[in-house]
Amino acid sequence: MVFPLKNKTVVITGGTSGIGRALVDQLHSQNQLIVIGRSAAKLDTLKTEYPTVSVYRADLAVPTSLEVIADRITEHFPHIDVLINNAAVQYTPLFTEKSFKPELIAREIAVNLTSPALLISLLLPALTKDTPSAILNVNSGLGIVPKKSSAIYCGSKGGLNIFSQSLRHQLKDTNISVLQAFMPMVDTPMTEGRGSGKITAEEAAKRAIRGVERLVEDHDIGVVKILRALHKIWPQLASSLMNKR
């Protein structure tokens, strides 16, 4: 089965920068896009550049904010074809470092794990209909093999992986496909100054779109394919390599 992303109504979180912005650029001409973001200035800029895109401001870490926006979206768009949970935050200090801020733990979990689950719940009636629809949770190789830094990020992405698998079973008899795109390190503002061998946001978006159109349930992008294979046959080595980066 193929699921071409044309003439679809698509909701994207975190669509003002990085992979989300690249998704907007590649999808806007043939689809009705709805972008949820936190920065009013960035949303205004996006709207100026892409006038046909509908923008909504919400803080994904605040459930009431998300509930209000979901109501507004479904009021104007009662039928949604695709939900892309792309937004994420990552804080890198170790728990043992003075720069670690425990007050950010809840926010990181909320944006990376709680908000996708809540938004799916809120938009499920709009996604449930007679025609096929899809949910894409943008994940990370760190949801398969964690690294030393970003422990909360790794945990939230691992949780998103398990959540997505469980939800897939819940929705198997519906019109909704539950998909994941496991990203390698992507050259975005989140990873600025860190790592090497990154793929571009444009390439990440292109591959994510291809996976949705082919309804690939767990789409390993770039080196994540190697990471998952290595983790299956030699998990200790996979962990060792990840934590030497």
Rosetta blueprint (number, residue, H / E / L):
1 M L
2 V L
3 F L
4 P L
5 L L
6 K L
7 N L
8 K L
9 T E
10 V E
11 V E
12 I E
13 T E
14 G L
15 G L
16 T L
17 S L
18 G H
19 I H
20 G H
21 R H
22 A H
23 L H
24 V H
25 D H
26 Q H
27 L H
28 H H
29 S H
30 Q H
31 N L
32 Q E
33 L E
34 I E
35 V E
36 I E
37 G E
38 R L
39 S L
40 A H
41 A H
42 K H
43 L H
44 D H
45 T H
46 L H
47 K H
48 T H
49 E H
50 Y L
51 P L
52 T L
53 V L
54 S E
55 V E
56 Y E
57 R E
58 A L
59 D L
60 L L
61 A L
62 V L
63 P H
64 T H
65 S H
66 L H
67 E H
68 V H
69 I H
70 A H
71 D H
72 R H
73 I H
74 T H
75 E H
76 H H
77 F L
78 P L
79 H L
80 I L
81 D L
82 V E
83 L E
84 I E
85 N E
86 N L
87 A L
88 A L
89 V L
90 Q L
91 Y L
92 T L
93 P L
94 L L
95 F L
96 T L
97 E L
98 K L
99 S L
100 F L
101 K L
102 P H
103 E H
104 L H
105 I H
106 A H
107 R H
108 E H
109 I H
110 A H
111 V H
112 N H
113 L H
114 T H
115 S H
116 P H
117 A H
118 L H
119 L H
120 I H
121 S H
122 L H
123 L H
124 L H
125 P H
126 A H
127 L H
128 T L
129 K L
130 D L
131 T L
132 P L
133 S E
134 A E
135 I E
136 L E
137 N E
138 V E
139 N E
140 S E
141 G H
142 L H
143 G H
144 I L
145 V L
146 P L
147 K L
148 K L
149 S L
150 S L
151 A H
152 I H
153 Y H
154 C H
155 G H
156 S H
157 K H
158 G H
159 G H
160 L H
161 N H
162 I H
163 F H
164 S H
165 Q H
166 S H
167 L H
168 R H
169 H H
170 Q H
171 L L
172 K L
173 D L
174 T L
175 N L
176 I E
177 S E
178 V E
179 L E
180 Q E
181 A E
182 F E
183 M E
184 P L
185 M L
186 V E
187 D E
188 T L
189 P H
190 M H
191 T H
192 E L
193 G L
194 R L
195 G L
196 S L
197 G L
198 K L
199 I E
200 T E
201 A H
202 E H
203 E H
204 A H
205 A H
206 K H
207 R H
208 A H
209 I H
210 R H
211 G H
212 V H
213 E H
214 R L
215 L L
216 V L
217 E L
218 D E
219 H E
220 D E
221 I L
222 G L
223 V L
224 V H
225 K H
226 I H
227 L H
228 R H
229 A H
230 L H
231 H H
232 K H
233 I H
234 W L
235 P H
236 Q H
237 L H
238 A H
239 S H
240 S H
241 L H
242 M H
243 N L
244 K L
245 R L
